Amino acid sequence: MNQENVKIKILEEIDKTEKAILEYKEITKPIAPDVSIGRVSRMDAINNKSVNEASLRQAEIKLGNLKRVLERFGTEDFGICLKCKQPIPVGRILIRPQSLLCVNCAD
């Protein structure tokens, strides 16, 4: 696996995550109180909104980490664990391109 394939994977993941963030922002918009959906349906909507807001926060964190990884691409710091300074296996980077830590340090 060459580095250009890794960079493509990171860019694809950034694009996918940015699209997910837009979707989460759309579905977490407030529900106007004058919209007639019934009390139980309104409670379901509030619960769903909370779950989607948590997903939005996670996606924003992921995007931030992906951008940090991309900034490090092509430098001697790329693919190096922030904590133990050991190389992060390429397989981990391909599966979880936003990884800034190796598996051992991520626990």
N, C-alpha and C positions, 0 to 999 in steps of 0.2 A: 504494500500500500504506500503510494508516494504522497508527499506532503500536499501536492495540488488537490488530490482526492479528499484529503482531510479538510482543506480550506473550502472546497465545494460543499462538503457535508455541513460545515459550520455555517456557511452562508445560507444554505437551504433551511437549516434549523432556525436561523434568525428570521428568515422570511415567514416560515410557518408560525413562529411564536408571535411575530408582529401581527399576523392575521388573526391569531387566536385572541390577542389582547383587544383588537378592535371588536371582535365578536362579544367578548366578555363585557366590554364597556357598553355595548349596545343593549345587552340583556340585563345589565345591572342598573339601568336608568330607573329613577323613582317611578312608582305607580301613582298616578294622580288619584287623590281621594274621591274625586267625583266620578271616576270610572266605576261603573256598576258591575262588579264581578262577584259579589257576595262575600260574606264574612269568612267562611271557610276557605274559599278560593283566595281571598286576600292573604290569609295566614300562610297558605301554601306558597303564594307568590313571595311573601316576605322571607320564608325559609329558603326557597330556591335562590332568592337574591343574595342571601348570606353565603350560601355555598358557592355561588358564582363569583361573589366578591373575593372569597378566599382563593378561588382558582385564578382570578385576575391578579391578585398579589403574587401568587407563585409564578405566574407567567412573566410578570414584570421583573421578578428576581432572576428568573432563568434568562431573560433577555439581557439583563445587565451583565450576568456572568458570561453569556455568549460573546457580548461585545468586548469584555475584558480578555477573553481567550483570543478573539480575533486581533486585538491590539498586540498581543504577545506573539502572534503568528510571524514566523520568519526571524524571530529573535532567539537568542540562546535560552531564554526563559520559557519558550513555548514547550508545552508538554512536561513541564517540571512542577511537581507538587509544591504548593505554596508553604506547606508546613514542614515536610521532611527533606525537601529539595531533591528527591529522587525522581527519576523519569516516571511519568504516568504511561502505562501500556497503551499502545495505539488502539487496541480493541476497546478499551474504556473510553477513549476519546471519540471513537466512531459511534459507540452506543450512547454515550452521554457527553456530547461535545462541550457542554457548559461546565464540565468538571474542572475544578481548579485544584482538587486534591486527589491523591491516589486512593485506592480502595481502603488501605489500612488506616490512613489519616481521616477518611470520610466517616468512619464509624464513631 
